[in-house]
Amino acid sequence: MVKTPISPAQKVSKLENIKEHSNFLREPLASELLEDTNRFSQDAIQILKFHGSYQQYNRDKRAKGQEKDYRMMLRTRNPGGFISAQLYSTIDGLSDEYGNNTLRVTTRQGLQIHGILKKNLKASISAIVKSMGSTLGACGDINRNVMAPPAPLKNRPDYGYAWEYADKIADLLRPQSNAYYEIWLDGEKAISVEEDPEVTAARQRNINGTNFEEGEEPLYGQHYMPRKFKCSVTVPGDNSIDLYTHDVSLVVITDDSGELLGFNVLTGGGMGRTHNREETFPRLADPLGYVAKEDVFDLMKAILATQRDYGDRVQRRHARMKYLIEDWGIDKFRSQVEEYLGKALEPFKPLPPWEYKDFLGWHEQGDGKLFLGISIENGRIQDQGDFRLKSALQKITKEYSLPMRLTANHNLIFYEINPIDQADIESILLHCGIVSDPEKIDSLTRYSMACPALPTCGLAVTESERALPGILERINNVLARVGLAGEEIVIRMTGCPNGCARPYMAELGFVGSAPESYQVWLGGDANQTQLAQPYIDKLPDKDIESFLEPLFAYFKQDKTKQETFGQFCQRVGFEALRTFSENYTPPKPRRVRKNQHRVSVQDAMFARLKQASQDEKRPMNQIVQQALEAYFAEE
């Protein structure tokens, strides 16, 4: 029999009782949805998360004595980042009809709609499900969206296996309660892709106590997981999904002919932490072992059961699987997993070095067709000034019905593109001000990520998405000042320590610690294979330049060939960084010549001027001078 996760005498967190009395994710959500109010209660909010939505409010509009402007954020569940043309069109339309006219690509390869009123939530979820999508399990104490490399490399069988098993594991660990369909579709299940019979059989098979024999949830029971549970599937060498940051990561292992043999398994990664709580910390996943393909579903159940039954249900900040493994050690954890599995795992197979890939730009997908990776700054799909990404994606989707894959770096890939359509698609992008050539994208912007933070996230203590573009511009200026213009540095920012944009893996990570202040982490790797470390607890936004200049100057002075900023920080150590910074004297600024004057231009025009400068590889003032001379010559 399965171990009972909660004994009657055990003191547990409040949320455990909410889950227990929810009737398998129904109440009080179902009842409150029928009420003519603009918000849910705190208990209903917790159950709402399992259905893929968070209740938020616009913190920019909050005024003393007035009720909060409550809105819902809705998040999709789409394994491997797959979004069909039909589903994208539906979600895009919902963002205009019920949302805030934008979409957000998440760092777990999903889409978010912000700004939905409570009264429109049911219509929104119903429309998504009827377009072959889902939001079930996108949030909550449950298996989240299963990630996989987004590249549609049709001549690489291992990439195909990664997609296939991301789908199958998502199905295997999907909640079985009918609550989702009862609440959002009045009990009607929309037409969906038939689940693989092998997955159905594996879920139903009770091996050494992995399953509950009673109730609607054979794997989760009435208490579900202690906290969220995150999985990924990738191929050797491809770290486009930050494999060390998940509870479970599978690595496809094939034979020389490309046939699937099994999977390397890593467990115990996670990013979330709490400021000033040393017992909370980010952690990299450990190698667990190797499993043959025929045992992979039973292994996933065994890992889930171990965390389900032994994870901390008293202290939620200590409830992730990474803490269980940290407390037990990987050997004890492996032994418990093997007890559920009923057999020993094989040793971890050798792997090549990991490399981060973003797949931006045009590529041949291996079968004569093309795919196109489009960079989306901070994942925000919107029309703003001359840059009309939302309109471009609408037009491409409508005219070509292309499937897409979202990426872990919150970008987007269109694929199955006929080569004859390449020029027309490029024309649409150009007309909407979108750059498809990754070499023309600012290098800091290309590799950066930020969480949404203010004004929608209730956990944010400071800005992130809205602040990062300006901060990157300031950092670029510092890099240019020390002779490192164009340097590639992985920069990630979050408005709180929960780590949604995975800042603890960045070469330079900013983590909100107070209004307009950030904790700074240094020393991550460009390929996301090593953990950064906290360098300073509270850096005011206004001091970013003076803080970074000596670090960059030291990097410029002493870096080795091909060494990245994160590798440099790890090599020299924080003591050396601090010593150099304390003794650093900024070079005297150049004397401004008397014939130099400043002229202001609108933001959109400046962006175009900056892009032209990069494209033509000449200074902006030279382009302006030439344009003005041509203008006055016409008079």
Secondary structure, DSSP 8 states (H G I E B T S, - for coil): ----SS-TT----HHHHHHHTSTTTTTTHHHHHTSS-SS--HHHHHHHHHTTEEEEE-TTS--TTS---EEEEEE---GGGEE-HHHHHHHHHHHHHTS-S-EEE-TTS-EEEEEE-GGGHHHHHHHHHHTT---TTSSSSSB---B------TT-HHHHHHHHHHHHHHHHTS---THHHHHHSTT---------HHHHHHHH---TT-S-SSSS-TTTGGG--SS-B-EEEE-TTB-TT-GGGSSEEEEEEE-TTS-EEEEEEEE--B----TT-TT---B--EEEEEEEGGGHHHHHHHHHHHHHHHS-SS-GGG-SHHHHHHHH-HHHHHHHHHHHHTS--B--------B-----EEEE-SSS-EEEEE--GGGEE-EETTEEHHHHHHHHHHHH---EEE-TTS-EEEEEE-GGGHHHHHHHHHHTT----GGGS-HHHHT-EE---TTT-TT-SS-STTTHHHHHHHHHHHHHHTT-TT----EEEESSTT-TT-GGGSSEEEEEEETTEEEEEE---TTS-S--EEEEEEEEGGGHHHHHHHHHHHHHHH--TT--HHHHHHHH-HHHHHHHHHT----------TT-------HHHHHHHHHHHHHHTS-HHHHHHHHHHHHHHT-
